[in-house]
Amino acid sequence: MKIMVINPNTSESMTEHIRRELERVKGAETELTATNPLHGPVSIESAYDEAHAIPPTLELVKQAEKEGYDAVVLACFSDPGLEAAREAVSIPVVGIEEATLHVAAMLGHKFSIMTSRCQRVPSRTGHVAKLGLESRLASVRPLDMSVLEMDAEPERTKARIMEVAGAAVREDGAEVIILGCAGLAGYAADIERELEAVVLDPTPIALKMAELLVSLGLRHSKRGLYATPPAKLFK
């Protein structure tokens, strides 16, 4: 099967980081492509960033279907343009946030989300509520680091995750920790050993979900929410 993983920001170093981590876990029969738009924000840390990232991301989603890919993964924890992408194509599109929140709810009573900055906390809690999982949310805790800092400073990032996730386990009752940024790929195993709590790395989870959907021949229903948009001219 062919799966395209789209990093919706323009950071090629982050895209390469994501690709390296996913190559370790992909199925033997999976042909993996990791890519990012040529235009848009270099990182996604606000609704404003998301709005600018969505149009070029949607073009890549449509390109994936035209080129015969079996599924797409959106590798940004905000899932920018996820519903629009599912309207635009008939192949499965998996958002790393949505997939991981559902998995977290299956693996423990309460989960906590690690996010970049305090300004992102309301967005994270809102997305949890939208999926009907608010009763399972222990907390959203900011790392107080930018997305680009997390990508460029792995040792500092790991230490900060240990500190903040440890507080979520001790003080908030979290049984599951979600690393709420695609740029945090690869940290879960070490953090889990230290905390003795389940730690979820969203991008590998979404890739495996995409592989599952393809292997079972499943795709999004076109009867309502993800119906193909009516044809029209855009000026």
Residue, then its C-alpha position, 0 to 999 in steps of 0.5 A: m500500500k502507498i501512504m502519503v504523510i503530509n507535514p502541513n508546515t513548510s519545515e523540511s527538517m521536521t518532515e525528515h524527522i517524521r519520515r525517519e521515525l515512521e520508517r521504523v514502524k511502517g508495515a513491510e508492504t507500506e510505501l511511505t512518502a513524507t512531504n510538506p507544502l512549499h508555501g505556508p507557515v514554517s510552523i503551526e502554532s495558532a488558528y492563523d497559522e492553520a488557516h494559511a496551512i490548509p489550502p496548500t495541504l489540501e492540494l497535496v491531499k488531492q495530489a495523493e489521490k491522483e497519484g494512486y496513494d491509498a491513504v493520507v496522514l495529516a501530521c500536525f496535532s491540530d489536524p488542519g483541514l481534516e474535514a475538508a480533506r475528507e470531503a475532497v478525496s475518497i481515500p482515507v485521511v487520518g489526522i494524528e490528533e483525532a486518531t490519538l485521542h481515541v486511542a488514548a481513551m481506550l488505554g486509560h481512564k484519563f489522558s493528558i496532552m502535552t502542547s507547545r505553548c499556553q495559548r494552545v490549551p483552549s484549542r486542545t480542550g476544544h478539540v477533545a470536547k468536539l470528539g465527546l472525550e472531555s470526561r477522559l481529559a485529565s489536563v492539557r499542559p504546555l511545554d512553553m517551547s515553540v514548535l521550532e525549538m522542539d524540533a531543533e533542541p531534542e535534549r532540552t525538549k526531552a527534559r521538558i517533556m519529562e518534567v511536565a508529563g511527570a507533573a500530569v501523572r502525579e498531580d492530574g491523575a493522567e494514566v496516558i500521556i499524549l505528545g501533542c505535536a508531530g515534532l515530538a515523534g520518537y520520544a515516547a519510549d524513553i518517556e514511558r520507561e521513566l514515568e511508568a505511564v503510557v506515552l503516545d506518539p501521535t504520528p506513528i499511531a495515525l500511520k498504523m490507523a491508516e494502514l488498518l483502514v487500507s488493509l480492511g478496505l475502509r474509507h470515510s462515508k460520503r453520505g453526510l459529513y464528508a460528502t463530496p462538495p458540489a462542483k462550483l467555480f472559485k474566483 
